[in-house]
Amino acid sequence: MSAARFASTDKVRVHLLRHAHAGDAFKWIGDDDLRPLTDKGRKQCERLGAFLEKHAVRPDVIVTSPMVRAAQTAEIVAAKLDMTVRTDQRLADGFGQRELWALLDETGAREVMFVGHDPDFSSLLAYLIDAAGISMKKGALATVDIRTKLGDGEGELRWLVPVSYTHLTLPTTIPSCRSR
């Protein structure tokens, strides 16, 4: 698969941000699409936004699942980066390779942050970097550079940061895709 608008040597940076803590799905009464972040989840989002700001991570666009917990995660992080959020139903359930390429084409961006859910994000990350069994915990951020003419597992993992590590300063920032 490829993002048709780019040359075969172009790279795109994809940030996969799994929604922050939203409590126990089995204890939630009501439509799961409406399950919100907990106070813990909101604090995690504040830390995620501060982490991204500190490390000069500012995607061209943030696209989120319409489910409340993901949308809240995206909005809190975006506010810290002084950005707005776009919602796309495809991130709600079944977000995989085909949906990734379609959204990359539609956004026209070189650096995109997708905010969504598991098991979709863990499966997609495993595909992109050829790492079976990789898991994205709630609030985790994975950053992958991908060529727009991509074979299985040819993405380059730049970061996989659990939310519990966002208080740290990483030794370096990741070089921009735009300068390539």
trRosetta pair geometry for C-beta under 8 A, 3 or more apart (Angstrom, degrees):
i j d omega theta_ij theta_ji phi_ij phi_ji
1 97 6.1 147 19 160 154 109
1 98 7.2 -148 -109 -98 155 52
1 101 4.7 -105 156 -62 127 159
1 150 6.6 -19 69 58 75 96
2 6 7.6 -134 172 60 97 94
2 8 7.5 -42 -137 -110 142 71
2 101 7.0 85 83 -144 13 128
2 148 5.2 68 -161 152 85 77
2 149 5.0 -4 -103 -96 121 57
2 150 6.9 157 -94 14 63 75
3 6 5.1 41 91 15 103 111
3 10 7.9 -84 70 86 114 123
3 12 6.5 58 11 -27 155 149
3 101 5.9 -153 -75 -153 70 79
3 104 4.5 -79 -100 115 129 121
3 105 5.2 -171 -147 -71 80 74
3 148 4.4 -83 42 -145 95 109
4 105 6.0 35 30 -116 89 121
5 105 6.1 138 -5 -136 109 73
5 108 6.6 -46 96 -118 169 73
6 10 3.8 -109 180 56 121 147
6 12 7.1 -127 -47 -48 164 108
6 148 4.0 142 77 -18 131 173
7 10 5.0 114 57 -24 73 102
7 148 7.4 111 76 55 35 133
8 147 7.4 26 171 170 56 111
8 148 6.7 -133 -130 77 31 93
8 149 4.2 5 -148 -15 85 138
9 147 7.1 -54 -150 -144 28 109
10 110 7.9 -106 177 -121 113 99
10 147 7.1 125 81 -153 46 63
10 148 4.9 15 74 1 96 125
10 180 7.8 133 -142 97 52 115
11 110 7.8 61 97 -164 60 96
11 145 5.2 8 -180 -179 126 101
11 146 6.6 152 -154 78 74 32
11 147 5.7 -50 -97 -93 71 52
11 148 7.3 -152 -99 -23 22 80
11 177 5.1 -134 102 -146 100 105
11 180 5.7 23 32 67 116 157
12 104 6.0 53 164 -149 169 129
12 109 7.7 96 -148 106 108 65
12 110 5.6 -140 -123 -156 70 50
12 111 7.2 -174 -170 -75 66 39
12 112 7.2 4 172 10 111 100
12 145 7.4 159 79 -154 36 57
12 146 5.6 -24 61 65 85 86
12 148 6.1 83 -12 -71 111 89
12 177 6.4 66 -137 -176 20 159
13 59 7.6 -143 97 -113 106 90
13 110 6.7 44 21 143 84 71
13 111 4.3 2 64 -114 108 82
13 112 7.5 164 90 26 62 56
13 143 6.5 -3 -174 -170 101 95
13 144 7.4 159 -154 82 55 40
13 145 5.4 -30 -98 -98 72 71
13 146 7.9 151 -98 18 25 71
13 158 7.5 -12 -138 4 105 149
13 174 8.0 136 -132 119 139 131
13 176 7.9 -95 -21 -160 147 49
13 177 4.3 -151 -25 -29 105 135
14 100 7.3 12 -129 -160 153 115
14 104 7.7 -59 -86 -86 112 116
14 112 5.8 -11 -116 66 65 90
14 114 6.9 -4 -169 4 94 108
14 128 7.5 -120 65 -130 138 159
14 143 7.3 164 85 -151 48 48
14 144 5.1 -17 62 63 96 90
14 145 7.8 164 19 -93 72 22
14 146 6.1 12 1 5 116 117
14 155 7.8 -51 40 -141 119 136
15 57 7.3 103 -85 177 148 128
15 59 5.9 -114 17 -65 128 133
15 111 7.5 39 -12 179 102 82
15 112 7.0 -155 30 101 78 45
15 113 4.0 -22 71 -109 118 77
15 114 7.0 170 86 24 61 61
15 141 6.3 -17 -169 -166 99 96
15 142 7.2 156 -157 81 49 48
15 143 5.1 -16 -102 -100 75 79
16 114 5.6 -15 -112 66 60 99
16 116 7.4 -54 -158 41 84 99
16 121 4.8 149 174 -152 128 111
16 124 6.7 166 -102 88 150 122
16 125 6.0 -124 45 -69 159 105
16 136 6.8 -85 119 -104 118 162
16 141 7.3 156 80 -155 53 45
16 142 4.5 -4 54 57 103 100
16 143 7.9 -163 22 -73 67 34
16 144 7.3 21 -4 6 105 108
17 48 7.2 99 -148 -176 126 145
17 73 6.7 -175 133 142 115 126
17 74 7.6 135 85 -87 132 72
17 77 7.0 -31 172 -23 167 173
17 113 5.9 18 -4 -176 119 103
17 114 7.0 175 28 86 74 46
17 115 4.7 -27 77 -103 104 74
17 116 7.7 112 75 20 59 57
17 139 7.9 -18 -173 -157 82 33
17 140 7.6 -172 -143 93 47 44
17 141 5.1 -6 -103 -106 80 80
18 115 7.9 139 -117 -156 9 59
18 116 6.9 -49 -114 80 53 54
18 117 6.8 82 -143 -121 83 21
18 118 6.0 12 -130 -36 131 95
18 121 5.3 -151 -79 55 96 160
18 136 4.7 152 -30 136 138 118
18 137 7.1 174 72 95 147 30
18 138 5.9 -122 121 -127 115 34
18 139 6.4 -46 83 1 88 16
18 140 5.1 28 30 48 115 79
18 141 7.9 -138 19 -70 71 40
19 22 6.3 11 129 -30 122 123
19 37 7.4 -139 173 -83 103 96
19 41 7.6 8 156 -158 84 125
19 65 7.6 -69 -49 44 121 123
19 67 7.6 -79 -52 92 158 112
19 69 4.5 83 168 130 149 97
19 70 4.3 -94 -73 -88 123 62
19 72 7.7 68 -149 61 110 84
19 73 4.4 -159 -133 -18 69 149
19 115 6.4 83 -73 174 72 93
19 116 7.1 -84 -28 132 91 11
19 117 6.4 -5 8 -85 111 67
19 138 6.6 -37 93 -149 62 84
19 139 7.4 -33 127 -66 30 52
20 37 5.6 33 81 -128 103 120
20 40 7.8 -162 155 116 108 70
20 41 3.8 137 116 -158 104 81
20 42 7.4 163 96 -50 146 22
20 44 4.0 163 -146 84 129 127
20 45 5.0 -109 -15 -52 152 85
20 48 7.1 -137 -71 -13 119 138
20 69 7.4 -142 59 178 62 94
20 72 8.0 -90 44 100 104 98
20 73 5.0 159 4 -105 89 109
20 138 5.9 80 -160 160 29 96
20 139 4.2 50 -112 -83 70 97
20 163 6.5 98 -119 -97 91 159
21 37 6.6 82 81 -154 58 80
21 38 5.3 -50 118 39 100 108
21 40 4.6 -29 78 102 146 105
21 41 3.7 -142 67 -74 69 85
21 44 5.9 116 7 -1 96 145
21 138 5.2 97 -76 130 56 144
21 139 6.5 -19 -28 -35 72 119
22 25 7.7 45 98 -69 105 77
22 35 5.2 89 160 133 125 107
22 36 6.5 -172 -142 111 97 27
22 37 5.3 -75 -96 -103 76 42
22 38 6.2 159 -133 -15 24 81
22 41 5.5 50 -67 -73 52 160
22 69 3.9 -25 -87 -120 145 142
22 138 7.4 -150 7 -143 78 138
23 27 6.6 -97 157 68 108 112
23 28 6.3 119 102 -64 120 101
23 35 6.9 -132 57 -175 106 114
23 38 5.0 120 -49 -55 89 118
23 41 7.9 -75 -22 -25 67 128
24 27 4.1 59 84 14 112 109
24 28 6.9 -172 93 -24 58 81
25 28 5.6 -46 -150 17 36 119
25 32 6.1 27 -151 -129 103 116
25 35 6.7 -57 -112 -80 71 172
28 32 6.5 105 94 -107 139 68
28 35 4.9 -26 -138 -105 161 118
30 34 5.8 -63 131 68 120 123
30 35 7.5 156 81 -71 101 72
31 34 4.6 70 80 8 97 109
31 35 7.9 -142 102 -31 55 73
32 35 5.4 -20 -159 -14 51 118
32 67 7.6 -21 128 -142 75 123
33 66 7.4 6 -168 105 111 89
33 67 4.9 -118 -149 -118 63 82
33 68 6.8 103 148 -6 55 87
33 92 7.3 3 -120 -152 105 122
34 67 7.9 -110 -50 -157 22 69
34 68 5.2 52 -152 -12 35 137
35 67 7.5 -1 48 176 81 105
35 68 6.2 176 67 60 36 114
35 69 5.5 -12 98 -37 82 118
36 68 5.0 -63 -88 133 64 128
36 69 6.0 155 -152 -79 22 71
36 72 6.2 73 -154 -25 80 156
37 41 3.3 -141 -164 101 97 132
37 42 5.2 128 120 -53 131 71
37 45 6.9 -26 -140 -20 165 129
37 68 7.9 -137 -14 131 68 88
37 69 5.4 126 -59 -135 67 76
37 72 4.7 -135 -7 103 117 143
37 73 6.7 138 -71 -60 130 75
38 41 4.7 106 45 3 66 101
38 42 7.3 -124 97 -3 39 84
39 42 5.7 -51 -150 34 34 112
39 43 6.5 34 152 -17 65 104
40 43 5.9 -57 -153 37 31 110
40 44 6.4 36 149 -23 64 105
41 44 5.4 -50 -148 32 34 116
41 45 6.6 36 153 -20 65 101
41 69 7.0 -61 178 -151 159 97
41 72 7.5 62 127 106 121 126
41 73 7.3 -77 171 -82 105 91
41 138 7.5 -69 -110 159 97 126
41 139 7.4 -157 -136 -68 70 113
42 45 5.7 -51 -152 32 33 113
42 46 6.7 38 149 -20 64 101
42 72 7.4 -63 -93 156 80 121
42 76 6.5 -177 -147 -98 67 158
43 46 5.6 -48 -151 32 36 115
43 47 6.6 35 151 -16 65 103
44 47 5.7 -57 -154 38 33 110
44 48 6.2 36 149 -22 67 105
44 138 7.7 31 141 130 171 94
44 139 4.5 -73 166 -115 137 145
44 163 4.7 10 -158 -179 111 145
44 166 7.8 111 -161 27 66 144
45 48 5.4 -50 -144 35 34 114
45 49 6.3 36 156 -18 65 103
45 72 7.2 -108 -60 134 163 81
45 73 5.3 -153 -100 -135 120 59
45 76 3.6 57 140 94 135 141
45 77 5.7 -106 -167 -50 89 78
45 139 7.6 -122 -66 -121 57 102
46 49 5.9 -54 -150 36 28 111
46 50 6.4 26 153 -15 63 108
46 76 6.4 -74 -63 169 57 121
46 80 7.2 140 -143 -68 49 133
47 50 5.7 -56 -146 40 32 110
47 51 6.1 38 153 -24 66 106
47 163 6.6 100 85 -172 124 87
47 166 4.4 115 145 96 105 131
47 167 6.5 -46 -153 -64 123 72
48 51 5.6 -53 -147 34 29 115
48 52 6.4 27 156 -17 64 105
48 73 7.8 13 56 -167 155 91
48 76 7.8 82 60 105 108 105
48 77 5.4 -45 105 -100 111 109
48 80 8.0 160 92 34 66 154
48 139 6.4 -142 -61 -165 129 92
48 141 6.7 144 -144 -45 109 127
48 163 6.2 -49 -67 -123 102 93
48 166 5.6 -83 -87 -122 49 162
49 52 5.9 -55 -148 36 30 108
49 53 6.3 30 154 -18 65 108
49 76 6.2 -121 -36 135 133 76
49 77 4.4 -168 -79 -131 90 51
49 78 7.8 -79 -111 9 116 20
49 79 6.9 -20 -131 68 156 73
49 80 2.7 115 168 23 126 157
49 81 6.4 -131 -152 -28 90 81
50 53 5.6 -55 -146 39 31 113
50 54 6.1 33 155 -22 66 108
50 80 6.2 -102 -55 -159 49 145
50 166 7.3 107 71 153 89 112
51 54 5.8 -56 -146 35 27 111
51 55 6.4 1 162 3 63 113
51 141 7.9 -176 101 14 136 153
51 161 7.3 -176 161 133 150 152
51 166 3.9 -85 -58 -162 145 98
51 167 7.8 -73 -81 -58 106 23
52 55 6.2 -71 -144 51 26 95
52 57 4.2 -88 -156 68 81 109
52 58 7.4 120 156 -71 105 53
52 77 6.7 62 16 -165 146 102
52 80 7.0 111 60 101 107 123
52 81 6.2 -41 108 -71 125 118
52 141 7.8 -170 -73 -125 102 166
53 56 7.7 28 -179 -74 30 31
53 57 7.8 -74 -51 48 21 73
53 80 5.6 -110 -39 151 126 103
53 81 6.2 -157 -78 -89 88 70
54 169 6.7 -105 149 -112 134 86
55 169 7.9 167 -74 -147 91 65
55 170 6.2 33 -105 35 130 114
55 173 5.2 158 -172 -113 78 90
55 174 7.7 41 163 9 117 81
56 173 5.4 5 48 -136 110 150
57 143 7.7 -108 -130 -90 136 144
57 173 7.8 -166 -54 -153 77 101
57 174 7.7 40 -89 40 100 106
58 81 5.5 162 -119 -162 86 120
58 83 7.3 167 -158 -55 88 129
58 111 7.9 74 97 108 47 141
59 62 6.0 117 72 -66 127 71
59 83 7.8 49 65 -123 79 169
59 109 7.2 55 171 161 90 143
59 111 4.5 -146 -135 128 68 94
59 112 5.7 92 -172 -128 130 14
59 113 4.2 -164 2 -18 160 96
60 107 7.2 127 97 154 114 117
60 109 3.6 -175 78 -146 135 118
60 110 6.2 98 -21 44 140 66
60 111 5.0 123 -7 61 89 78
60 112 6.5 -41 54 -76 93 59
61 86 6.2 -5 -178 11 110 126
61 107 5.0 -149 53 -158 153 126
61 109 4.8 -141 13 -49 109 158
61 112 5.5 -14 67 -120 90 79
61 113 7.3 -158 99 34 48 72
62 74 5.5 155 151 -160 123 103
62 77 7.2 172 -133 94 154 110
62 78 5.2 -136 44 -86 158 112
62 81 8.0 128 -39 63 135 139
62 83 5.8 105 1 122 120 135
62 84 7.6 -170 47 100 103 38
62 85 4.9 -54 95 -114 110 73
62 86 6.9 155 86 24 54 75
62 112 7.8 152 -95 -167 29 60
62 113 4.6 -17 -113 71 75 110
62 115 6.6 27 -179 -15 97 113
63 85 7.5 143 -104 -169 22 71
63 86 4.9 -30 -106 77 73 99
63 87 7.5 142 -162 -108 64 13
63 88 5.2 5 -178 6 112 120
63 91 6.6 165 133 -41 93 144
63 103 6.2 -170 95 -172 170 133
63 107 6.8 -105 -44 -79 133 132
63 112 6.5 -4 9 -174 110 108
63 113 7.2 165 26 87 63 56
63 114 5.4 -21 72 -109 94 67
63 115 7.2 -175 92 21 43 76
64 70 5.1 166 -175 140 101 99
64 71 5.3 131 126 -98 140 54
64 73 7.3 166 -130 70 130 88
64 74 3.7 -87 -70 -35 142 159
64 75 8.0 -57 -9 -34 166 69
64 85 5.4 1 3 -178 121 121
64 86 7.3 153 19 79 71 46
64 87 5.6 -39 72 -107 83 63
64 88 7.4 142 68 26 33 72
64 91 6.3 -146 166 88 28 157
64 114 7.5 150 -90 -166 39 48
64 115 4.0 -15 -110 63 87 112
64 116 7.1 177 -153 -64 53 64
65 70 3.8 39 57 84 104 160
65 71 6.9 -107 86 -47 62 73
65 87 7.5 0 134 -151 13 80
65 88 7.5 -55 -96 70 35 63
65 89 8.0 55 -146 -141 60 23
65 91 3.7 -127 -75 112 73 101
65 92 4.7 130 -155 -81 102 53
65 95 7.8 -103 -80 -37 106 139
65 115 6.4 -115 12 103 79 74
65 116 4.6 106 -33 -114 117 73
65 117 6.2 25 -33 -18 165 100
66 70 7.6 40 52 71 13 115
66 71 6.2 18 -154 -57 32 123
66 87 5.0 70 -84 -174 81 122
66 88 7.7 -149 -36 68 88 20
66 89 6.0 -10 -3 -96 124 59
66 91 7.6 133 -4 68 61 96
66 92 5.8 -25 39 -73 85 116
67 70 4.8 70 68 17 90 108
67 71 6.7 -175 81 -10 39 92
67 92 5.6 129 -31 -128 99 86
67 117 7.0 37 39 -52 149 128
68 71 5.7 -61 -140 41 27 109
68 72 6.0 27 162 -19 66 108
69 72 5.9 -52 -144 36 27 111
69 73 6.5 32 153 -22 60 105
70 73 5.5 -51 -150 33 33 114
70 74 6.3 32 153 -17 66 106
70 91 7.0 -172 151 129 158 118
70 92 8.0 -156 33 -103 150 58
70 115 5.0 149 -174 132 92 96
70 116 5.7 21 -131 -110 143 31
70 117 6.5 -77 -68 -50 129 86
71 74 5.7 -54 -147 38 31 112
71 75 6.2 31 156 -20 66 108
71 85 7.2 135 -151 127 70 151
71 87 6.6 2 -106 -102 109 114
71 115 7.8 137 -81 103 28 131
72 75 5.8 -54 -142 37 30 110
72 76 6.3 27 161 -17 65 107
73 76 6.3 -62 -151 36 25 106
73 77 6.3 16 158 -10 63 113
73 115 5.4 -179 93 -168 112 132
73 139 7.7 -153 -132 -102 127 66
74 77 6.0 -64 -146 43 27 106
74 78 5.8 26 159 -20 67 114
74 85 4.5 103 140 -128 118 143
74 113 7.9 156 -127 116 92 113
74 115 4.1 -157 -71 32 102 162
75 78 5.7 -55 -138 40 26 111
75 79 6.3 34 158 -27 62 104
75 85 5.7 -87 -81 -3 62 148
76 79 5.9 -49 -150 27 28 114
76 80 7.1 28 151 -17 59 103
77 80 5.9 -57 -160 32 35 112
77 81 6.7 12 151 -2 67 111
77 113 7.9 -124 118 142 139 155
77 115 7.5 172 37 -86 139 137
78 81 5.8 -69 -148 50 35 100
78 82 8.0 -104 163 62 62 8
78 83 4.3 -101 -158 78 87 90
78 84 6.3 68 171 -133 139 7
78 85 4.9 -126 -34 -54 163 96
79 82 7.4 30 -172 -78 32 35
79 83 7.9 -99 -54 47 20 62
85 115 7.8 -31 -145 23 122 136
86 107 7.9 172 55 -107 156 102
88 91 5.3 86 81 -3 89 103
88 103 6.4 113 128 -110 174 122
89 92 5.5 -35 -169 1 54 120
90 94 7.5 -85 -164 84 65 86
90 95 5.9 103 144 -99 79 87
90 99 4.5 177 168 -149 129 126
90 102 7.4 -148 -128 79 175 127
90 103 6.8 -155 74 -57 141 118
91 95 5.1 25 -122 -74 47 142
91 99 7.7 166 -71 153 53 137
91 114 6.2 -167 -112 -171 128 101
91 115 7.1 60 169 77 151 52
91 116 4.2 -127 -176 -92 100 118
91 117 7.6 129 161 9 76 87
91 120 7.9 164 -158 106 55 158
92 95 7.8 131 41 -40 31 104
92 116 7.6 -127 -73 -138 19 99
92 117 7.5 31 -165 7 30 131
93 117 7.4 -16 -88 58 54 139
93 120 7.3 -169 -149 -51 32 135
94 99 7.2 124 118 -28 76 146
94 120 6.7 -139 -84 -99 2 122
95 99 4.9 -110 -142 85 62 147
95 100 7.1 92 172 -55 87 77
95 114 7.4 168 173 168 151 141
95 116 5.6 -33 24 -174 157 167
95 117 7.6 125 21 48 120 81
95 120 4.3 71 53 177 86 143
95 121 7.4 15 82 -64 120 63
95 124 6.7 -37 117 -48 87 142
96 99 5.7 94 49 21 51 102
96 100 6.9 -87 124 -11 30 99
96 120 6.7 -114 -63 -150 64 90
96 123 6.8 -41 -110 109 91 120
96 124 6.0 -166 -132 -85 46 97
96 127 7.7 65 -162 8 84 160
97 100 5.6 -56 -147 32 28 115
97 101 6.5 20 161 -12 65 105
97 124 7.0 172 -61 -126 58 87
97 127 6.2 -98 -67 133 108 157
98 101 6.3 -59 -152 38 28 104
98 102 6.3 26 153 -18 64 110
99 102 5.6 -54 -144 38 32 113
99 103 6.2 27 159 -15 67 108
100 103 6.2 -65 -151 40 24 104
100 104 6.3 25 154 -20 64 108
100 114 7.7 -78 -116 -42 81 161
100 124 6.4 139 -56 -150 136 130
101 104 5.6 -52 -145 35 33 113
101 105 6.4 34 156 -18 65 104
102 105 5.9 -57 -154 36 30 111
102 106 6.3 24 153 -16 65 111
103 106 5.5 -55 -140 41 35 111
103 107 6.0 30 163 -18 70 106
103 112 7.2 151 129 170 105 160
103 114 7.3 83 110 -92 156 121
104 107 6.3 -56 -141 37 26 104
104 109 7.5 -109 -148 57 60 75
104 112 6.5 -140 -105 6 72 152
104 148 7.9 -171 139 -120 143 94
105 108 7.6 17 171 -65 32 55
107 112 5.6 99 83 -98 165 129
109 112 4.9 121 86 -67 127 91
110 177 5.1 -169 157 102 109 123
110 178 5.7 114 100 -81 154 77
111 176 7.7 -65 -59 -154 141 81
111 177 5.8 164 -68 35 96 125
111 178 7.4 -57 -25 -42 117 96
114 121 7.9 -180 103 -104 112 105
116 120 6.0 -57 133 81 130 130
116 121 5.7 158 83 -56 102 111
117 120 5.6 65 82 29 75 112
117 121 6.6 175 88 -11 26 104
118 121 5.5 -69 -83 41 66 93
118 122 5.2 41 -132 -8 103 108
118 135 7.7 37 -133 -160 145 75
118 136 5.9 -171 -79 69 116 94
119 122 5.4 -62 -160 47 64 111
119 123 5.5 63 144 -24 88 108
120 123 6.0 -68 -152 40 25 109
120 124 6.1 19 158 -16 66 112
121 124 5.6 -54 -140 40 32 110
121 125 6.1 33 159 -19 66 107
121 136 4.9 -54 110 44 115 151
121 142 7.4 156 170 25 108 127
122 125 5.8 -54 -144 38 28 111
122 126 6.3 32 154 -21 63 106
122 134 6.1 -170 -161 99 83 72
122 135 5.1 -5 -125 -126 134 44
122 136 4.9 -151 -75 13 79 88
123 126 5.7 -54 -148 35 29 113
123 127 6.5 30 153 -18 63 105
124 127 5.7 -54 -151 36 33 112
124 128 6.2 31 154 -21 67 107
125 128 5.7 -54 -143 36 31 111
125 129 6.3 -11 171 16 67 108
125 131 7.3 -39 133 59 84 109
125 134 5.6 -102 108 98 113 131
125 136 6.3 118 3 -43 151 118
125 142 5.1 2 -113 122 132 172
125 144 7.0 -179 -131 -42 76 139
125 157 8.0 63 -169 -101 97 110
125 160 7.8 95 -169 -107 143 117
126 129 7.0 -80 -142 54 20 80
126 130 7.5 43 171 -128 56 11
126 131 5.4 -117 -131 74 63 65
126 132 5.6 70 -165 -104 123 33
126 133 7.1 120 -114 23 130 29
126 134 4.9 176 -83 36 84 102
127 130 7.6 13 -167 -71 23 47
127 152 6.6 -84 -168 -144 76 81
127 153 7.1 -111 177 -64 39 61
128 144 5.0 41 138 171 142 165
128 146 6.3 -79 -154 -83 109 124
128 150 7.9 -29 -135 -180 71 145
128 153 7.2 97 136 -109 20 32
128 155 3.7 -1 166 14 90 150
128 157 7.9 119 109 -71 105 81
129 134 7.4 30 67 -9 118 162
129 144 6.2 -125 -55 -120 105 125
129 153 6.2 21 148 -146 17 65
129 155 4.9 -75 -72 76 65 100
129 156 7.5 99 -112 -116 95 9
129 157 4.7 28 -111 -46 149 106
130 152 6.4 92 -82 143 101 82
130 153 2.4 38 -49 -132 114 126
130 154 7.7 59 -21 -38 116 36
131 134 4.4 50 112 -37 111 126
131 153 7.8 135 -20 -129 58 100
131 157 7.7 11 -14 -42 143 143
134 160 7.7 -94 -170 -131 124 157
136 140 4.3 -153 -165 71 79 134
136 142 6.1 -84 -100 -25 122 120
136 160 7.7 -119 -102 -155 83 102
137 140 4.8 105 55 -37 67 119
137 162 5.5 24 50 -129 126 103
137 163 7.3 -116 100 12 106 93
138 163 7.1 -39 108 3 64 136
139 162 7.2 62 94 -175 93 58
139 163 3.1 -4 126 -45 128 141
140 160 6.8 5 178 -175 115 74
140 161 6.7 165 -157 84 67 46
140 162 5.1 -36 -102 -109 92 52
140 163 6.3 -98 -70 -26 44 77
141 159 6.5 -2 111 116 95 117
141 160 7.5 180 91 -146 51 34
141 161 4.9 -7 59 57 96 97
141 163 7.8 103 -11 -73 88 66
141 166 8.0 83 10 -86 124 111
142 157 7.0 -57 -166 -139 97 95
142 159 6.7 -179 -146 95 35 67
142 160 4.9 5 -108 -107 83 77
142 161 7.9 -179 -77 21 40 62
143 157 7.5 106 80 -164 57 54
143 158 4.3 -53 102 65 105 109
143 159 4.2 39 30 41 109 96
143 160 7.8 -144 25 -63 64 47
143 174 6.5 -173 118 16 149 170
144 155 4.3 15 178 167 120 130
144 156 6.6 147 -161 70 65 43
144 157 5.6 -33 -102 -99 82 51
144 158 6.6 -174 -93 8 25 86
145 155 6.6 158 76 -165 42 75
145 156 4.5 -14 58 58 97 103
145 158 6.0 78 -17 -41 94 116
145 177 6.3 172 -125 -91 105 108
146 150 5.3 -9 -178 -89 107 139
146 154 7.2 94 -141 96 77 82
146 155 4.4 -34 -89 -108 89 94
146 156 7.5 -174 -73 20 43 70
147 150 5.3 156 72 -79 78 75
147 154 6.4 -42 28 123 109 123
150 154 5.3 -168 -155 62 76 116
150 155 6.9 17 -145 -59 130 79
151 154 4.9 80 58 -22 76 130
157 160 6.2 -15 -174 -34 122 104
158 174 4.6 52 178 -128 133 147
159 170 7.6 -60 -112 -97 120 163
159 174 6.6 -105 -30 -47 109 139
161 165 5.4 -124 -165 77 84 116
161 166 6.4 96 150 -77 122 74
161 170 7.9 -83 -92 -64 132 127
162 165 5.3 87 63 6 77 102
163 166 5.6 -27 -160 -11 47 121
165 168 5.2 -32 179 16 77 120
170 173 7.4 116 83 -83 113 41
175 179 6.6 -89 173 50 100 126
176 179 4.9 92 76 -3 101 100
176 180 7.9 -153 105 -16 68 82
177 180 6.0 -50 -169 12 48 117
